[in-house]
Amino acid sequence: MSSPEAKLGLKVEDLWDIQEPQLSPSEKLNSCFESIPVSSFPPAPPSQVIEINSDSSLAEAVQTLSKHKILSALVRNVEAPDDASWIDKYIGIVEFPGIVVWLLHQSEVTALKMMSGSAGAGSVKANAAVGNGCSGPEAAASMGGSFFETLTSSKFYKSTKVVQDISGSFRWAPFLALQKSDTFLTMLLLLSKYKMKSLPVVDLGEGKIENIITQSAVVHMLAECVGLHWFENWGTKKLSELGLPIMKPYQLIKVHEEEPVLEAFKRMREGGIGGLPVVIGNGQKAIGNISIRDVQFLLAAPEIYKDYRSITAKNFLTAVRSYLKEHQEESPMLLGTITCRKDDTIKEVIMRLDSKKIHRIYVVDEDGNLEGVITLRDIISKLVHEPRGYFGDFFDGVVPLPRNSSV
């Protein structure tokens, strides 16, 4: 009970004890979280509050995200004066999912160019790919992955600017940010119902981003609250009691072990999801998980592609695990498939997600067959609900996401 997150949980406990007795547990939680400002949330580690200059190349952005092991970073407008307001200082947030959109688009363009290129061995492979009905990532993969090596070593990749060239892949100013006086309830709803992955907290007085709150930080806070009455009242409920998993088995997006790994990233892009299981046989059992963050191993460690031509999802898992062991790096990729059962409690799932530092857990039946997936967002969505008319004019003036954005 000494961590900043646990002390925050104690604030909720104090508020919980003085709620009106006629309120339901759900209404009590809403009321508690509406009484706490986001300025109370523990500050993110400095390594997570990273800025990327607007004139940085895509390659530099990828290297920065990989180095700090983060999925997103603030884009700082290099043309803004030092005394500019925060809206003028920060153009938006660049994210790995946005880069994946750009990457897959370029891979498709490159593959098509190769398929219509000059005669030779490469052209023979390209024609064979066309004859097999392949296109885009499938065609590129069938050509040995050389398109990817060409792409990441090209001047185009190294000179493509974050702002000017992939602007449709991330949020633009004024991007959605919280003020220090906004409530926990607002923050939790934005991270769940409104599908935000991270939320900058703005200090209007100093005109700067003071904190960044992520879904994983919220789930870590919940894990630190185990034992408190308000948490136990909610956390001891079984997944099935809370309507989890939300996604039904037939809705689960997955990739077969023998499919090209690029197909996995393509499905994440098209489905707007952060990860999917690698399945075997009839697709009912998972042998691993590939998340959007794992694209860094294609971008930052392209030797994986050089060693594994036309790399399949299964071989990608094997190659990355070997790479991690060789470089003595810790990663959820080394854990295999993390699972739970429908009769597990939400508390057990939270503890598992937090201790393993993962963003999703797969629900399986007694035979190990997939029954669904539970994400950090799913968990937060079961903690609070949106009161009628709650946000009012909160979203006024927020520029809508570009049509081709996946985040």
C-alpha positions as CSV (number, residue, x, y, z in Angstrom):
1,M,0.0,0.0,0.0
2,S,3.0,2.3,-0.3
3,S,3.2,2.7,-4.1
4,P,1.7,5.9,-5.7
5,E,-0.9,3.7,-7.4
6,A,-1.9,2.1,-4.1
7,K,-2.2,5.5,-2.4
8,L,-4.5,6.5,-5.3
9,G,-6.5,3.4,-4.6
10,L,-6.9,4.5,-1.0
11,K,-8.4,7.8,-2.2
12,V,-11.0,5.8,-4.0
13,E,-11.5,3.7,-0.9
14,D,-12.2,6.8,1.2
15,L,-14.7,8.1,-1.4
16,W,-16.3,4.6,-1.7
17,D,-17.1,4.5,2.0
18,I,-19.0,7.8,2.0
19,Q,-21.2,7.1,-1.1
20,E,-25.0,7.1,-0.8
21,P,-26.1,3.5,0.2
22,Q,-28.8,3.4,-2.5
23,L,-26.2,3.6,-5.2
24,S,-25.2,0.4,-7.0
25,P,-21.5,-0.6,-6.9
26,S,-21.2,0.6,-10.5
27,E,-22.7,4.0,-9.7
28,K,-20.4,4.2,-6.6
29,L,-17.3,3.6,-8.7
30,N,-18.4,6.2,-11.3
31,S,-19.0,8.8,-8.5
32,C,-15.6,8.0,-6.9
33,F,-13.7,8.4,-10.2
34,E,-15.6,11.6,-11.1
35,S,-14.3,13.1,-7.8
36,I,-10.6,12.6,-8.5
37,P,-8.6,14.8,-11.0
38,V,-6.2,13.3,-13.4
39,S,-3.4,15.4,-11.9
40,S,-3.5,12.8,-9.1
41,F,-2.4,10.0,-11.5
42,P,1.3,9.0,-11.0
43,P,3.7,10.5,-13.5
44,A,4.8,8.3,-16.4
45,P,8.6,7.4,-16.4
46,P,10.6,9.9,-18.4
47,S,11.4,7.2,-20.9
48,Q,7.7,7.1,-22.0
49,V,7.3,10.9,-22.4
50,I,9.3,11.0,-25.6
51,E,9.2,13.7,-28.3
52,I,10.0,13.2,-32.0
53,N,10.8,16.3,-34.0
54,S,8.4,17.0,-36.9
55,D,11.3,17.0,-39.4
56,S,12.5,13.6,-38.3
57,S,12.6,10.8,-40.9
58,L,10.5,7.8,-40.6
59,A,13.6,5.7,-40.0
60,E,14.6,8.0,-37.1
61,A,11.1,7.8,-35.6
62,V,11.2,4.0,-35.8
63,Q,14.6,3.9,-34.1
64,T,13.4,6.2,-31.3
65,L,10.3,4.1,-30.6
66,S,12.3,0.9,-30.7
67,K,15.1,2.3,-28.5
68,H,12.7,3.4,-25.8
69,K,10.4,0.3,-26.3
70,I,7.3,2.5,-26.6
71,L,4.4,2.4,-29.1
72,S,3.9,6.1,-29.5
73,A,5.6,9.5,-29.1
74,L,4.6,13.2,-29.2
75,V,5.5,15.0,-32.4
76,R,7.1,18.4,-31.6
77,N,6.7,21.2,-34.1
78,V,10.3,22.3,-34.8
79,E,9.0,25.6,-36.3
80,A,7.1,26.6,-33.2
81,P,8.7,29.3,-31.0
82,D,9.7,28.4,-27.4
83,D,6.9,30.5,-26.0
84,A,4.2,28.9,-28.2
85,S,1.1,27.4,-26.6
86,W,1.0,23.6,-26.2
87,I,-1.4,23.3,-29.2
88,D,1.2,25.0,-31.4
89,K,4.1,23.1,-29.9
90,Y,2.7,19.6,-30.4
91,I,1.4,18.5,-33.8
92,G,0.1,15.1,-32.7
93,I,1.1,11.6,-31.8
94,V,3.0,9.3,-34.1
95,E,2.3,5.6,-33.4
96,F,3.6,2.2,-34.5
97,P,0.1,1.4,-35.9
98,G,0.3,4.4,-38.1
99,I,3.7,3.4,-39.3
100,V,2.5,-0.1,-40.1
101,V,-0.2,1.5,-42.3
102,W,2.5,3.3,-44.2
103,L,4.8,0.3,-44.3
104,L,2.2,-2.1,-45.7
105,H,1.0,0.4,-48.2
106,Q,4.6,0.9,-49.5
107,S,5.2,-2.9,-49.5
108,E,2.2,-3.3,-51.7
109,V,3.4,-0.5,-54.1
110,T,6.9,-2.0,-54.1
111,A,5.6,-5.5,-54.8
112,L,3.5,-4.3,-57.7
113,K,6.5,-2.4,-59.2
114,M,8.7,-5.6,-58.9
115,M,6.0,-7.7,-60.5
116,S,5.9,-5.3,-63.5
117,G,9.7,-4.8,-63.6
118,S,12.4,-5.8,-66.0
119,A,12.9,-9.4,-67.1
120,G,15.1,-11.6,-65.1
121,A,15.0,-14.0,-62.1
122,G,13.1,-11.4,-60.0
123,S,10.6,-11.0,-62.8
124,V,10.1,-14.7,-63.1
125,K,9.2,-14.9,-59.4
126,A,6.9,-11.9,-59.8
127,N,5.1,-13.5,-62.7
128,A,4.7,-16.7,-60.7
129,A,3.2,-14.7,-57.8
130,V,0.7,-13.1,-60.2
131,G,-0.1,-16.5,-61.6
132,N,-0.8,-17.8,-58.1
133,G,-3.3,-15.0,-57.6
134,C,-1.1,-13.1,-55.0
135,S,-1.0,-9.4,-54.6
136,G,0.3,-6.9,-52.0
137,P,1.9,-8.4,-49.0
138,E,1.3,-12.0,-50.3
139,A,3.1,-11.3,-53.5
140,A,5.9,-9.5,-51.7
141,A,6.4,-12.4,-49.3
142,S,6.4,-14.9,-52.2
143,M,9.4,-12.9,-53.7
144,G,11.6,-13.8,-50.8
145,G,11.2,-10.6,-48.7
146,S,13.7,-8.7,-50.8
147,F,11.2,-5.9,-51.1
148,F,11.5,-5.2,-47.4
149,E,15.3,-5.1,-47.4
150,T,15.1,-2.7,-50.4
151,L,12.5,-0.6,-48.7
152,T,14.3,-0.2,-45.3
153,S,17.7,0.5,-46.9
154,S,16.4,3.0,-49.5
155,K,16.8,6.7,-49.4
156,F,13.0,6.9,-49.6
157,Y,12.6,5.2,-46.2
158,K,15.4,7.2,-44.6
159,S,14.2,10.6,-46.0
160,T,10.4,10.2,-45.6
161,K,9.4,12.8,-43.0
162,V,7.1,12.0,-40.1
163,V,4.9,15.1,-40.7
164,Q,5.0,15.8,-44.4
165,D,4.7,12.3,-45.8
166,I,2.8,10.1,-43.4
167,S,0.4,12.7,-42.0
168,G,-2.6,10.5,-42.6
169,S,-1.2,7.9,-40.2
170,F,-1.5,9.8,-36.9
171,R,-3.6,12.3,-35.1
172,W,-3.3,16.0,-35.9
173,A,-3.4,19.0,-33.7
174,P,-5.3,19.9,-31.7
175,F,-5.0,16.2,-30.7
176,L,-7.1,15.0,-27.8
177,A,-5.4,15.8,-24.5
178,L,-6.6,16.1,-20.9
179,Q,-6.3,19.1,-18.6
180,K,-5.0,18.5,-15.1
181,S,-8.5,19.3,-13.8
182,D,-10.3,16.7,-15.9
183,T,-11.5,13.7,-13.9
184,F,-10.5,10.1,-13.7
185,L,-13.9,9.2,-15.1
186,T,-13.2,11.2,-18.2
187,M,-9.9,9.6,-18.6
188,L,-11.2,6.0,-18.1
189,L,-14.0,6.5,-20.7
190,L,-11.6,7.9,-23.3
191,L,-9.3,5.0,-22.8
192,S,-12.1,2.5,-23.1
193,K,-15.3,3.5,-24.8
194,Y,-13.5,6.0,-27.1
195,K,-10.6,3.7,-27.8
196,M,-7.7,6.1,-27.0
197,K,-4.5,4.2,-26.4
198,S,-2.8,7.0,-24.5
199,L,-3.7,10.5,-23.2
200,P,-1.4,13.4,-22.8
201,V,-2.1,15.6,-19.7
202,V,-1.6,19.3,-20.4
203,D,-0.5,21.9,-17.9
204,L,-2.2,25.0,-19.4
205,G,-0.2,27.4,-17.2
206,E,3.2,26.2,-18.4
207,G,2.0,25.2,-21.9
208,K,3.5,21.8,-21.8
209,I,2.6,18.1,-21.7
210,E,3.0,17.1,-18.0
211,N,2.1,13.4,-18.2
212,I,1.0,10.6,-20.5
213,I,-1.6,8.1,-19.2
214,T,-1.8,4.8,-21.0
215,Q,-4.2,1.8,-20.8
216,S,-1.4,-0.3,-19.3
217,A,-0.7,2.3,-16.6
218,V,-4.3,2.2,-15.6
219,V,-4.3,-1.6,-15.4
220,H,-1.1,-1.4,-13.3
221,M,-2.9,1.0,-10.9
222,L,-5.7,-1.5,-10.6
223,A,-3.2,-4.3,-9.9
224,E,-1.8,-2.2,-7.0
225,C,-5.3,-1.9,-5.5
226,V,-5.8,-5.6,-4.8
227,G,-7.1,-6.0,-1.2
228,L,-9.0,-2.7,-1.1
229,H,-12.7,-3.1,-0.5
230,W,-13.9,-1.2,-3.6
231,F,-11.6,-3.2,-5.8
232,E,-12.4,-6.6,-4.3
233,N,-16.1,-5.8,-4.7
234,W,-15.6,-5.6,-8.5
235,G,-12.4,-7.7,-9.0
236,T,-13.8,-10.9,-7.5
237,K,-16.4,-11.1,-10.3
238,K,-15.9,-13.9,-12.9
239,L,-15.2,-12.9,-16.4
240,S,-18.5,-14.4,-17.5
241,E,-20.4,-12.3,-15.0
242,L,-19.0,-9.2,-16.5
243,G,-19.8,-10.2,-20.1
244,L,-16.2,-11.0,-21.0
245,P,-14.8,-11.8,-23.5
246,I,-16.8,-9.2,-25.5
247,M,-15.6,-10.7,-28.8
248,K,-17.1,-14.1,-29.8
249,P,-14.9,-16.9,-31.1
250,Y,-16.1,-16.5,-34.7
251,Q,-15.2,-12.8,-34.5
252,L,-11.6,-13.4,-33.4
253,I,-9.1,-12.2,-36.0
254,K,-6.2,-14.6,-36.3
255,V,-3.4,-15.8,-38.6
256,H,-2.4,-19.4,-39.4
257,E,1.1,-20.5,-38.6
258,E,2.0,-21.1,-42.3
259,E,0.7,-17.7,-43.5
260,P,3.2,-14.9,-44.3
261,V,3.7,-12.8,-41.2
262,L,2.9,-9.7,-43.3
263,E,-0.6,-11.0,-43.5
264,A,-0.8,-10.8,-39.7
265,F,0.1,-7.1,-39.8
266,K,-2.2,-6.5,-42.7
267,R,-5.1,-8.0,-40.7
268,M,-4.2,-5.8,-37.7
269,R,-4.3,-2.8,-39.9
270,E,-7.6,-3.7,-41.5
271,G,-9.3,-4.7,-38.2
272,G,-7.9,-1.8,-36.2
273,I,-6.5,-4.2,-33.6
274,G,-3.3,-4.4,-31.7
275,G,-2.5,-8.1,-31.9
276,L,-3.7,-11.5,-32.9
277,P,-3.1,-15.2,-32.2
278,V,-1.0,-17.5,-34.4
279,V,-3.1,-20.6,-34.7
280,I,-2.5,-24.2,-35.8
281,G,-4.7,-27.0,-37.4
282,N,-8.3,-25.9,-37.7
283,G,-7.6,-22.6,-36.1
284,Q,-8.9,-23.4,-32.7
285,K,-5.6,-23.5,-30.8
286,A,-3.0,-20.8,-30.5
287,I,0.8,-21.3,-30.5
288,G,1.7,-17.6,-29.9
289,N,0.7,-14.0,-30.3
290,I,1.9,-11.3,-32.6
291,S,1.2,-7.7,-31.6
292,I,1.6,-4.5,-33.5
293,R,4.7,-3.7,-31.5
294,D,6.4,-6.7,-32.9
295,V,6.7,-4.9,-36.3
296,Q,9.8,-3.3,-34.7
297,F,11.6,-6.6,-35.3
298,L,11.1,-6.2,-39.0
299,L,12.0,-2.5,-38.9
300,A,14.8,-2.4,-36.3
301,A,16.2,-6.0,-36.9
302,P,15.8,-6.6,-40.7
303,E,18.4,-9.4,-40.4
304,I,15.4,-11.5,-39.4
305,Y,14.1,-11.0,-42.9
306,K,17.5,-11.8,-44.4
307,D,17.6,-15.1,-42.5
308,Y,14.0,-16.0,-43.1
309,R,12.9,-15.5,-46.7
310,S,9.1,-15.5,-47.2
311,I,8.9,-15.7,-43.4
312,T,5.8,-17.3,-42.0
313,A,4.0,-16.3,-38.8
314,K,5.4,-19.5,-37.1
315,N,9.0,-18.8,-38.3
316,F,8.7,-15.2,-37.3
317,L,7.8,-16.2,-33.7
318,T,10.8,-18.6,-33.7
319,A,13.2,-16.0,-35.2
320,V,12.2,-13.2,-32.8
321,R,12.5,-15.4,-29.8
322,S,16.0,-16.5,-30.9
323,Y,16.9,-12.8,-31.5
324,L,15.7,-11.8,-28.0
325,K,17.6,-14.6,-26.4
326,E,20.8,-13.8,-28.3
327,H,20.5,-10.1,-27.4
328,Q,19.4,-11.0,-23.8
329,E,16.3,-8.9,-24.1
330,E,13.1,-9.4,-22.2
331,S,9.9,-9.4,-24.1
332,P,6.3,-10.8,-23.9
333,M,7.2,-12.7,-27.1
334,L,9.2,-15.1,-25.0
335,L,6.2,-16.0,-22.9
336,G,4.3,-17.9,-25.5
337,T,0.5,-17.7,-25.4
338,I,-1.0,-16.3,-22.1
339,T,-4.4,-17.7,-21.5
340,C,-7.3,-17.6,-19.0
341,R,-10.7,-19.3,-18.5
342,K,-14.2,-17.7,-18.4
343,D,-14.6,-18.7,-14.7
344,D,-11.4,-16.8,-13.8
345,T,-12.0,-13.5,-11.9
346,I,-11.2,-10.1,-13.4
347,K,-8.7,-9.7,-10.6
348,E,-6.8,-12.7,-11.7
349,V,-6.7,-11.5,-15.3
350,I,-5.5,-8.0,-14.2
351,M,-2.7,-9.5,-12.1
352,R,-1.6,-11.7,-15.0
353,L,-1.7,-8.9,-17.6
354,D,0.2,-6.6,-15.3
355,S,2.9,-9.0,-14.2
356,K,3.6,-10.2,-17.7
357,K,3.4,-6.7,-19.2
358,I,1.1,-7.7,-22.0
359,H,-1.9,-6.0,-23.6
360,R,-4.2,-9.0,-24.3
361,I,-5.0,-12.4,-22.9
362,Y,-6.7,-15.3,-24.7
363,V,-9.7,-17.0,-23.3
364,V,-9.7,-20.8,-23.8
365,D,-12.0,-23.7,-22.9
366,E,-10.9,-26.8,-21.0
367,D,-9.5,-28.3,-24.2
368,G,-7.4,-25.2,-25.0
369,N,-9.7,-24.0,-27.8
370,L,-9.9,-20.3,-28.3
371,E,-13.1,-18.7,-27.0
372,G,-12.1,-15.0,-27.3
373,V,-9.6,-12.4,-26.2
374,I,-9.6,-9.8,-23.4
375,T,-7.7,-6.5,-23.9
376,L,-6.7,-3.8,-21.5
377,R,-9.5,-1.7,-23.1
378,D,-12.0,-4.4,-22.4
379,I,-11.1,-4.4,-18.7
380,I,-11.3,-0.6,-18.3
381,S,-14.6,-0.6,-20.1
382,K,-16.1,-2.8,-17.3
383,L,-14.9,-0.5,-14.6
384,V,-17.0,2.6,-15.5
385,H,-19.9,3.6,-17.6
386,E,-20.7,6.9,-19.4
387,P,-23.6,8.8,-17.8
388,R,-26.1,10.4,-20.2
389,G,-24.8,13.7,-21.7
390,Y,-21.6,13.3,-19.7
391,F,-19.1,14.8,-22.3
392,G,-21.3,17.7,-23.4
393,D,-19.1,20.0,-25.6
394,F,-15.9,18.2,-24.5
395,F,-15.1,17.1,-28.1
396,D,-15.9,20.5,-29.7
397,G,-12.9,21.8,-31.7
398,V,-11.2,18.4,-31.9
399,V,-10.2,17.6,-35.5
400,P,-11.6,14.2,-36.6
401,L,-9.2,11.5,-37.4
402,P,-8.1,11.2,-41.1
403,R,-10.2,8.7,-43.0
404,N,-7.2,6.5,-43.7
405,S,-6.1,6.4,-40.0
406,S,-6.2,3.1,-38.2
407,V,-5.8,4.5,-34.7
